[in-house]
Amino acid sequence: MASLINLSGKVALVTGASRGIGRACAEILLAHGAKVVLNAVSDPSALKKLAEELAKKYGQTCFAMPADAAKPEAITQLYKDILQEAGRLDILVANAGVMEDALIGMITPQQIEHTLSVNVGGVINHIQMATRLMRRNGKDGGSIVTLSSIIGRTGNIGQTLYGASKAAVMGATLSAAKELAGDNIRVNALAPGFIDTDMTAKLPKGIREKRVASIGMQRIGTADDVARTVLFLASPLSQYVTGQIVGVDGGMVI
């Protein structure tokens, strides 16, 4: 029986694709035949270089399209560019996000504005624009995967703002899934636990050890662990799955 994970002819957009989870998602989609648009906000020249490297590595078309998730006009232009350059969109992985930890009483208005504009506003604007292109696909629809967090489900000390933003991503995902099901556009969210990324690498050793000890599988997750779940949700294997919040946390308890 042929593998159902064949994304040939599909076009995917991965936001926050320059490193970590985003890059892993881009690579696994390329490896399974999709054309991929890499999106990130920092260092456009590095993003272009990465796209060239990945295109050569996987023998697939890979575009570099910088845009700031906090700016609606930049997101709108991004999708115009995707339509012009790629002609369609089948998969959105809304991964771009920021995490600014602060205890209650120390959260600044600037942190609130920035975090919510990227983590919530950015996701909603991406869903809106992606939907416009996916509706052009008719019955083929599309798949949208948002990146939430275990913190959006359970909360954590010092992460009131981040947790609120990631809980909002879950709410947006569930509502969009209901609204878009009739268009055959599936919308699901991942809620990763403690994942080995540049962001978590900055934590003090003692905190990292404590976090790992809270994981049932007794190991930190990898970006590839998350990417493999994204691949499932982006592929025909999950063609009847929508409106789900999928934990990728190894049995973590906070």
C-alpha positions in Angstrom: 0.0 0.0 0.0 1.4 3.4 -1.0 2.2 5.9 1.8 -0.6 8.4 2.4 2.0 11.0 3.3 2.7 12.3 -0.1 2.4 16.1 -0.3 3.5 16.5 -3.9 1.8 19.4 -5.5 1.0 21.0 -2.1 2.2 24.4 -1.0 2.9 25.0 2.7 3.6 28.1 4.7 5.6 27.8 7.9 5.9 30.9 10.1 8.8 31.3 12.5 10.7 28.9 10.1 14.2 30.1 10.6 15.0 27.8 13.5 13.7 25.3 16.1 10.2 23.9 15.7 9.5 26.0 12.6 12.6 24.9 10.7 11.9 21.2 11.7 8.3 21.6 10.4 9.6 23.1 7.1 12.1 20.3 6.6 9.7 17.4 7.2 7.1 18.9 4.8 9.8 19.4 2.2 11.0 15.8 2.7 7.4 14.6 2.0 7.1 16.5 -1.3 5.6 19.8 -0.5 6.8 23.2 -1.7 7.4 25.3 1.4 7.4 29.0 2.0 9.7 29.9 4.9 8.5 32.9 6.9 10.4 34.8 9.7 10.8 38.4 10.7 14.5 38.6 11.4 17.5 38.5 9.0 16.0 38.2 5.5 19.3 37.3 4.0 19.8 34.4 6.4 16.2 33.2 5.6 17.0 33.4 1.9 20.2 31.4 2.4 18.3 28.8 4.4 15.7 28.4 1.7 18.4 27.8 -0.9 20.0 25.2 1.4 16.8 23.3 2.0 15.8 23.4 -1.6 19.1 21.8 -2.6 18.9 19.3 0.3 15.4 18.0 -0.5 15.1 18.8 -4.2 12.0 20.8 -3.7 11.0 24.4 -4.2 11.5 26.5 -1.1 10.7 30.2 -0.9 11.9 32.8 1.6 9.3 35.4 2.4 10.0 37.6 5.5 7.1 39.2 7.3 6.3 40.4 10.8 3.5 38.5 12.4 2.7 41.6 14.5 1.9 43.7 11.5 -1.4 42.9 9.7 -0.3 44.7 6.5 2.8 42.6 6.3 0.8 39.4 6.6 -1.6 40.6 3.9 1.4 41.3 1.5 2.9 37.9 2.4 -0.2 36.1 1.1 -0.3 38.2 -2.1 3.3 37.1 -2.6 2.5 33.5 -2.0 -0.3 33.6 -4.6 1.9 35.2 -7.1 4.9 33.0 -6.6 3.4 29.6 -5.7 -0.1 29.9 -7.1 -1.9 28.3 -4.2 -1.8 27.4 -0.5 -2.7 24.1 1.1 -1.0 24.0 4.5 -0.4 26.7 7.1 1.8 26.0 10.1 1.3 29.1 12.3 4.3 28.6 14.5 5.7 32.2 15.0 5.5 33.4 18.6 7.3 35.2 21.4 7.7 34.3 25.1 8.4 37.1 27.6 8.3 35.8 31.1 7.3 38.1 33.9 5.8 37.8 37.4 2.5 39.4 38.1 3.1 43.0 39.0 6.1 43.1 36.7 4.3 42.7 33.3 4.6 45.9 31.3 2.1 47.3 28.8 4.7 47.0 26.1 5.1 43.2 26.8 1.3 42.8 26.7 1.0 44.6 23.4 3.9 42.8 21.8 3.0 39.3 23.0 -0.7 39.5 22.1 0.0 41.1 18.7 2.3 38.3 17.7 0.9 35.3 19.5 -2.8 36.0 19.1 -3.3 38.8 16.5 -0.7 37.2 14.2 -2.3 33.8 14.4 -5.8 35.1 13.7 -4.6 37.2 10.8 -2.7 34.3 9.3 -5.8 32.1 9.6 -7.9 34.7 7.9 -5.5 35.2 4.9 -4.7 31.5 4.6 -8.5 30.7 4.4 -8.9 33.1 1.4 -6.3 31.1 -0.6 -7.5 27.6 0.7 -11.0 28.3 -0.4 -9.7 28.5 -3.9 -8.9 24.8 -3.7 -12.5 23.8 -3.7 -13.2 20.4 -2.1 -9.5 19.9 -1.5 -9.6 22.6 1.2 -6.5 22.8 3.3 -5.0 22.2 6.7 -4.1 24.8 9.3 -2.0 23.9 12.3 -1.5 26.4 15.0 1.2 26.2 17.7 -0.2 26.7 21.2 1.6 25.4 24.4 1.0 23.2 27.4 1.2 26.5 29.4 -2.0 27.6 27.7 -3.7 24.6 29.3 -2.1 24.4 32.7 -0.5 27.8 33.4 2.9 28.4 35.0 4.5 30.8 37.5 5.8 33.8 35.7 4.0 33.1 32.5 0.6 34.7 33.0 0.9 36.7 29.8 2.4 33.9 27.7 -0.2 31.4 29.0 -3.0 33.8 28.2 -1.8 34.2 24.7 -1.5 30.5 24.1 -4.9 29.8 25.6 -6.2 32.3 23.2 -4.6 30.4 20.3 -6.6 27.3 21.4 -9.8 29.3 21.5 -9.2 30.8 18.1 -8.4 27.3 16.7 -11.5 25.7 18.0 -13.7 28.5 16.7 -12.1 28.6 13.3 -12.4 24.8 13.0 -16.2 25.0 13.5 -16.4 27.9 11.0 -14.3 26.4 8.3 -15.3 22.7 8.4 -17.8 23.3 5.6 -15.0 24.5 3.4 -13.0 21.3 4.1 -10.4 23.4 5.8 -9.2 21.6 8.9 -7.9 23.6 11.9 -6.0 21.9 14.7 -3.6 23.1 17.4 -0.5 21.5 19.0 0.3 22.1 22.7 4.0 21.2 23.0 5.5 20.6 26.4 9.1 21.1 27.3 10.9 21.1 23.9 14.6 21.5 23.3 14.9 24.8 21.5 17.0 28.0 21.6 14.3 29.4 23.9 14.4 26.7 26.5 18.2 26.3 26.2 18.5 29.7 28.0 16.9 28.3 31.2 19.2 27.7 34.2 20.4 24.1 34.6 18.4 23.6 37.8 15.1 24.7 36.2 15.8 22.5 33.1 16.4 19.5 35.3 13.2 20.1 37.2 11.2 20.4 34.0 12.6 17.2 32.6 11.8 15.4 35.9 8.2 16.4 35.4 7.9 14.5 32.1 6.6 11.0 32.2 8.9 9.8 29.4 11.8 11.3 31.3 13.3 13.2 28.4 13.0 16.6 26.9 11.1 16.8 23.6 12.7 17.6 20.3 11.6 19.9 17.5 11.3 16.8 15.3 8.8 15.3 17.8 6.6 18.3 17.2 7.2 18.4 13.4 6.1 14.7 13.0 2.8 15.6 14.6 2.5 18.6 12.3 3.1 16.3 9.3 0.3 14.0 10.4 -2.1 16.9 10.7 -1.0 18.4 7.4 -1.4 15.1 5.5 -4.4 13.0 4.3 -3.9 10.7 7.3 -5.8 13.3 9.3 -8.4 14.2 6.7 -11.3 13.7 9.2 -9.6 15.4 12.1 -10.4 19.0 13.0 -10.9 21.2 16.1 -8.4 19.2 18.2 -5.8 20.4 20.6 -3.0 17.8 20.5 -0.5 17.6 23.3 3.1 16.8 22.3 4.5 16.7 25.8 5.7 13.2 26.7 3.3 13.0 29.6 4.5 16.3 31.2 2.8 17.4 34.4 3.1 21.0 35.5 
